[in-house]
Each structure stands twice: as structure tokens, then as C-alpha cells.
């Protein structure tokens, strides 16, 4: 990723700051919140909100109490309280918007569990922090070898070192309960640090690691999505999608979160559609539902005696037939309604053809065969007499 503060190469491509989610400018981070109150002053006699939001690796954010009333702004590197030792993070949000975020995440402002901000990080703190983060890929590689040697049914997805380098958190996923007591002993003796194991779900793992979805954009869970709602297969059925797990599943292996985005619109549109198990009774026979087009508002029915021949009706026509059937009245046939629909369609198509918008080749001129014309002219000419 590259922002405006990143340098560029000779070809104009961004080189990137190589911070991998810890950009100092705050313009290319995960789950970044825009502080639209930064240029506004507080009302009179109102003290500034002391809580700040601090961002750590892979978009992990925690609220801290600025009890020492340090002058902090977005992008400052601070040393915060942890148990044990201290951690290094980047301030991602300050002011009144922190109160809004705490209310959104249901964190009480007067909670005693909120830790404090120690100080602004010194150069020594930053050097230790960067050196610890450079160890993470090698530690993760060795830890996976230890897990495979012990035969544990778990997947180590990420390793995050504490800012002081004395502790590391190992994020893993597992389908069953894992006894990792022997693993913790071996990891502590190998790396000489405190070990904390933290299990995350498959969606949380995809959010931490990030990636590109099938739509070509970055994953929603790693850029802006914070609440992971359950997604069921009924969401795909309502949207007339084929139940293909290869297309409906995301990188986490679960159903895609974007299946819920347009579900409410589909449910509102389906309120006008009749139920699919409703039969249409006509004098010609009973018709059964075949399929529907929600966007165009069309429904296809076919007779029981001739299921291969479908008849296309609108939602209004279908509801009209159902209303007559409830009164124990039968319509003549579906062909009458389908014929009316075809007449309307032909009138619209004639009007469109008159305008000339349906023809894609209306501007193409037929190529004239000039060679044949020239040959005819030459053949019709009389031969000249050289003596004359």
C-alpha cells in the first residue's frame, strides 16, 4: 500500500513505507476513523475527553486513559500500560469521537479495567519495538515447526510481540479444544519470552491477515467491517443465487459477509411476489411456479400437463389471477396474459427501432466494391488506334 507520504520510484510506482499497517500518517491503515471534529473547538467550560484510542498490529485497537493529560494527537507513538511491562502503539483517535467509539463498542467510560498511557515513546522504545516486530516472521515459522512436531491440531495464524519485547501473543485457530501446555513450555524455553495463546475465529483470522476478495477489492472485514453477523444460506436463496460453496464462501471458509448487504432490499421486493407454492387455476389446467426475476418483476409458470412450455407473467397479473382463484373463479388461460405482455413488448420495440437505438451497426456503411466498377468501365472503353 502507498499513501501520499510514501516515496515513489522512477516509474512513479509507490515504494511504500513498509510499516505494514502502522503508517505514521494514518492514511493507509486498517479500520481508520476520520476525525471530523479535529478543527472544531470545545464549548466553554468543557474539559477535553481524556480517553484515547491506540492502534496496534493488524488493526487491533484498545482504549486507554490519558490521566497525565499529555498533549496527544493522531499518529503519536505512545507507551501504554500492560500486564506485565509496557506496550508501544500509535494513537489513532482522540477527542470526543473516542466517546462515540466507546459507546459503539459498549465500553463504559468509568470502567476501572481501562489502562493508562505512560508517556510518549522515546527513540529507545521505538528501536526495541521495531526490533521485536522484525523477529515475528522467524518466530512464527519456528513455532509452526514445533506445533507440527508435537502433532497439535491447530493453525498458528499470527504472532504479535509486545512493545518491550518481553512477551508475545500467538493467535491460532482450531476446530477442537487444544491442550497447549507443553507447547507453551517449549516456546518459552526456545525464545526466552512470556507466551500468551489466544484463539480467534475464522472470520477474525481473515480480518487480521487481510487479502483481496473475489470482487477485486480488499476484504471488508480488514478495512471497515467491525461486527461479524451470522450469514445463512437463506440469504443466498432469497437473492436467487446458486448454492455453490466455492462461489459463496470467502477466504475464511465461511459464507461471505456481503450476502447480507442487499438482503433487506430483496426482502422488500419479494413482499409483492406471491409464494412459490401457490398454484394458478385456469380453465385450461393448473399452472405451477417455475422461476422469477426480482429486478424485472416477472414470474414464469407452466402447466402440469406441459411443463416444458413456460409462460411469462408480471407480478400484477399473477396477483390478479390468485385473487380470482380465491373467489373460486378461473381465468381462461395463461396465454391471454402472456399475449398481452407480448403486445406491449412489441410496441415498445417498434418505438425503439424507430429511434434507431437497438441497432449496433447503424453507423456502419456497407463497403462498396469499387474494383468491379472500375473493371466495367475499362471493358466498356473502345481500344485506341496507335496509328491515329
TORDOZA-202578 format. One line per 3 residues: number of its first residue (from 0); their letters; for each residue x, y, z of C-alpha. Coordinates in steps of 0.5 Angstrom, whole numbers, plus 500, padded with zeros to 3 digits. Example, Ala and Ser with C-alpha at 12.3 -4.5 7.8 and 13.67 -1.06 7.14 Angstrom:
# TORDOZA-202578
0) AS) 525,491,516; 527,498,514 $
***
This chain:
# TORDOZA-202578
0) XXX) 500,500,500; 502,507,499; 500,514,501 $
3) XXX) 502,521,499; 507,521,504; 511,515,501 $
6) XXX) 516,516,496; 516,513,489; 520,510,484 $
9) XXX) 523,513,478; 517,510,474; 512,513,479 $
12) XXX) 510,507,483; 509,508,491; 515,504,494 $
15) XXX) 511,504,501; 513,506,508; 514,498,510 $
18) XXX) 510,500,516; 505,494,514; 499,497,518 $
21) XXX) 503,502,522; 503,508,518; 505,514,522 $
24) XXX) 501,519,517; 495,514,519; 492,515,511 $
27) XXX) 493,507,510; 491,504,516; 486,498,517 $
30) XXX) 479,501,520; 482,508,520; 477,513,523 $
33) XXX) 477,520,520; 477,525,526; 472,530,523 $
36) XXX) 472,534,530; 479,536,530; 478,543,527 $
39) XXX) 472,545,532; 474,548,539; 470,545,545 $
42) XXX) 464,549,548; 466,554,554; 468,551,561 $
45) XXX) 468,544,558; 474,540,559; 477,535,554 $
48) XXX) 476,528,554; 482,524,557; 481,517,553 $
51) XXX) 485,516,547; 484,510,542; 491,507,541 $
54) XXX) 492,502,535; 497,496,535; 499,491,530 $
57) XXX) 493,489,524; 488,494,526; 488,492,534 $
60) XXX) 485,498,538; 485,499,545; 482,505,549 $
63) XXX) 487,508,554; 486,513,560; 491,520,559 $
66) XXX) 491,521,566; 497,525,566; 494,530,561 $
69) XXX) 499,529,555; 498,533,549; 497,527,544 $
72) XXX) 495,528,537; 493,522,532; 500,519,530 $
75) XXX) 504,520,536; 507,514,538; 506,512,546 $
78) XXX) 508,507,551; 502,504,555; 501,500,561 $
81) XXX) 500,493,560; 501,487,565; 507,486,565 $
84) XXX) 511,491,563; 509,496,557; 507,496,550 $
87) XXX) 508,501,544; 502,503,540; 500,509,535 $
90) XXX) 495,514,537; 489,513,532; 484,518,535 $
93) XXX) 483,523,540; 478,528,543; 470,527,543 $
96) XXX) 470,522,538; 473,517,542; 467,517,547 $
99) XXX) 463,515,541; 467,509,539; 467,507,546 $
102) XXX) 459,508,546; 459,504,540; 463,498,543 $
105) XXX) 460,498,549; 466,500,554; 464,504,560 $
108) XXX) 468,511,560; 468,510,568; 471,503,568 $
111) XXX) 477,501,572; 479,496,567; 482,502,563 $
114) XXX) 489,502,563; 493,508,563; 498,512,558 $
117) XXX) 505,512,561; 509,517,556; 510,519,549 $
120) XXX) 515,514,546; 523,515,546; 527,513,541 $
123) XXX) 530,508,545; 523,505,546; 522,505,538 $
126) XXX) 528,502,537; 526,496,542; 519,496,539 $
129) XXX) 522,496,531; 527,490,533; 522,486,536 $
132) XXX) 517,486,530; 523,484,526; 523,478,530 $
135) XXX) 516,476,529; 516,472,522; 522,468,524 $
138) XXX) 519,466,531; 512,465,527; 516,460,522 $
141) XXX) 520,456,528; 513,456,532; 510,452,527 $
144) XXX) 515,447,526; 514,446,534; 507,445,533 $
147) XXX) 507,440,527; 513,436,531; 508,436,537 $
150) XXX) 502,434,533; 497,439,535; 491,440,531 $
153) XXX) 491,448,531; 494,453,526; 498,459,528 $
156) XXX) 496,465,524; 500,471,527; 505,473,532 $
159) XXX) 505,480,536; 511,482,540; 510,487,546 $
162) XXX) 513,493,545; 518,492,551; 520,485,547 $
165) XXX) 519,481,554; 512,478,551; 509,475,545 $
168) XXX) 502,473,544; 500,467,539; 494,468,535 $
171) XXX) 491,461,533; 485,457,530; 483,451,532 $
174) XXX) 476,446,531; 477,443,537; 480,444,544 $
177) XXX) 487,444,544; 492,442,550; 498,447,549 $
180) XXX) 501,447,556; 507,443,553; 507,448,547 $
183) XXX) 508,454,552; 514,451,556; 517,449,549 $
186) XXX) 516,456,546; 518,460,553; 525,456,553 $
189) XXX) 526,457,546; 525,464,545; 526,466,552 $
192) XXX) 520,471,553; 513,470,556; 508,467,552 $
195) XXX) 500,468,551; 496,464,547; 490,467,544 $
198) XXX) 484,463,540; 481,467,534; 475,465,530 $
201) XXX) 476,464,522; 473,471,521; 477,474,526 $
204) XXX) 483,471,523; 482,473,516; 481,480,518 $
207) XXX) 488,480,522; 491,478,516; 487,481,510 $
210) XXX) 487,480,503; 484,481,496; 476,479,495 $
213) XXX) 473,476,489; 471,483,488; 478,485,487 $
216) XXX) 478,490,493; 481,489,500; 477,485,505 $
219) XXX) 471,488,508; 473,485,515; 480,488,515 $
222) XXX) 478,495,512; 472,498,515; 467,492,518 $
225) XXX) 467,491,525; 461,487,527; 461,480,524 $
228) XXX) 454,478,523; 452,471,522; 450,469,515 $
231) XXX) 446,464,513; 444,460,506; 437,463,506 $
234) XXX) 441,470,505; 443,467,498; 436,463,497 $
237) XXX) 433,470,497; 437,473,492; 436,467,487 $
240) XXX) 444,465,488; 446,458,486; 448,455,493 $
243) XXX) 455,454,490; 460,453,496; 466,455,492 $
246) XXX) 463,462,490; 459,464,496; 465,462,501 $
249) XXX) 470,468,503; 477,467,505; 476,465,512 $
252) XXX) 472,459,509; 465,462,512; 459,465,508 $
255) XXX) 461,472,505; 459,478,509; 457,481,503 $
258) XXX) 451,477,502; 448,481,508; 449,488,505 $
261) XXX) 443,487,500; 439,482,503; 434,488,506 $
264) XXX) 433,490,499; 431,483,496; 426,482,502 $
267) XXX) 423,489,501; 422,487,494; 419,480,495 $
270) XXX) 414,482,499; 410,484,493; 411,477,490 $
273) XXX) 407,471,491; 409,465,495; 412,460,490 $
276) XXX) 408,454,493; 402,458,490; 398,454,484 $
279) XXX) 395,458,479; 388,455,477; 385,456,470 $
282) XXX) 380,453,465; 386,450,461; 389,447,467 $
285) XXX) 393,448,473; 400,452,473; 406,451,477 $
288) XXX) 411,456,479; 418,455,475; 422,462,477 $
291) XXX) 422,469,478; 426,475,476; 426,480,482 $
294) XXX) 429,486,478; 424,486,472; 418,484,476 $
297) XXX) 417,477,472; 415,470,474; 415,464,470 $
300) XXX) 409,459,470; 408,452,467; 402,448,466 $
303) XXX) 402,441,470; 401,437,463; 406,441,459 $
306) XXX) 412,443,464; 417,445,458; 413,451,456 $
309) XXX) 413,457,460; 409,463,461; 412,469,463 $
312) XXX) 407,474,467; 408,480,471; 407,481,479 $
315) XXX) 401,485,478; 398,479,473; 400,474,478 $
318) XXX) 397,477,484; 390,478,480; 390,471,478 $
321) XXX) 391,469,485; 385,474,487; 380,471,482 $
324) XXX) 382,464,485; 381,466,492; 374,468,489 $
327) XXX) 373,461,486; 374,464,479; 378,461,474 $
330) XXX) 381,465,468; 381,463,461; 389,461,460 $
333) XXX) 395,464,462; 396,465,454; 392,471,455 $
336) XXX) 396,475,460; 402,473,456; 400,475,449 $
339) XXX) 398,482,453; 405,482,455; 408,481,448 $
342) XXX) 404,486,445; 406,491,450; 413,489,449 $
345) XXX) 413,489,441; 410,496,442; 416,498,446 $
348) XXX) 421,495,441; 418,499,435; 418,505,438 $
351) XXX) 426,504,440; 427,501,433; 424,508,430 $
354) XXX) 429,512,434; 435,507,432; 438,505,439 $
357) XXX) 437,498,438; 442,497,432; 449,497,434 $
360) XXX) 451,497,427; 447,503,425; 453,508,424 $
363) XXX) 457,502,419; 457,504,412; 457,498,407 $
366) XXX) 463,497,403; 462,499,396; 466,494,391 $
369) XXX) 470,500,387; 474,495,384; 468,492,380 $
372) XXX) 466,499,378; 473,500,375; 473,494,371 $
375) XXX) 467,495,368; 469,502,366; 475,499,363 $
378) XXX) 472,494,359; 467,499,356; 472,504,353 $
381) XXX) 474,503,346; 481,501,344; 485,507,342 $
384) XXX) 489,506,335; 496,507,336; 497,510,328 $
387) X) 492,515,330 $
***
